[in-house]
């Protein structure tokens, strides 16, 4: 199993600011820095602080780890949230474009990201109550994909389809930080120790090192 480092904090805000501090040190030693972002409510505070404190930097490229297969103006869209927070920064945003066919959406985003990013520096991920990571849900087809790309995945959770990074892509990222805070994460963080089949555990096993920042006990 790969190495798992746990950074324990007292609050969600403390975990977010600790992660921002770690990321900021990386920004200043890389001329071209790529940062993958996940959606949901957990990372919003981190993203707003990132935009406020470091938005003047022009060496940062943002890409979207996974997306619900909806139009970008939909309230469920991760891309809408990312765009709204970072639109007034100097960051380069690789925006995922919606197509009716999720396979085309995934293929186009693969081409966009890989034509702009040569090295995947870091990514911020969350973890779902069922142990899913990105949109790699338990018992879904994308879990078996071995290609370093984005892939369409039928999940039937909020939306029928998602577009997601594959395990192979997530494995290739130099630094992965999982932000898992709040009482609602307590059970899944404990279950990680008992269920090796969870997608989050598969990711940890594939990687040399993964870092979790949490205000809960693992």
Secondary structure, 3 states (H helix, E strand, C coil): CCEEEEEECCCHHHHHHHHHHHHHHHHCCCCCEEEEECCCCCCHHHHHHHHHHHCCCCCEEEEECEEECCCCCCCCCHHHHHHHHHCCCCCEEECCCCCCCHHHHHHHHHHHHHHHCCCCCEEEECCCCCCCECCECCCCHHHHCCCCCEEEEECCCCCCEEEEECHHHHHHCCEEEEECCCHHHHHHHHHCCCCCCCHHHHHHHHCCEEEEEECCCC
